Amino acid sequence: MKETKTEIVEFDLNALFGLSILIGITALGAAYLLQSMSDVRTDMTTDSIEYNATSDGMEGVAKIPAKLPLIVGIVLIVIIIGLFKRFGDAV
């Protein structure tokens, strides 16, 4: 008969500290990049190729902070599921 081995994995909330720092740095970096691109765009002629390219780049970068609430929500759901899994088995 084959013996099965069950491995218990510990769930540690301290492991998520790095993820929260990464999300914060991403938000700050995107905000800084948008500000820099806005400053560059003000020096360009309206309706030029450079102006339009900068505008398109700003629209693309602006989508990153818009997705951060979704990312944070997914992380919170994973934490809650992990807590239910950990403490639900202990009851």
C-alpha positions, 0 to 999 in steps of 0.5 A: 500500500502506498503511503501518502504524505501531507505537507503543511504550508505555513501562511505568513502575512509578513510575506505580503509586505514586499508586495505592498511595497511593490504596489506603492512604488508602481503607483508612485513611479506611474505618477512621476512618469505621467508628470514628466510626460506632461511637462515634455508635452507642453514644450511641443507643438500641438498636432505634431507627431511628437505631441500625439506620440506623447499623448498616446504614451500618457494614455497608456501609462495612465492605465496602470494606476487605474488597475491598482485597485483591482490588483489590491482587491485580488490580493485582499481576496487571496489573504482572506481565502488564506486566513479561512483556509488556515483557521477553518481547518483548526476549528 
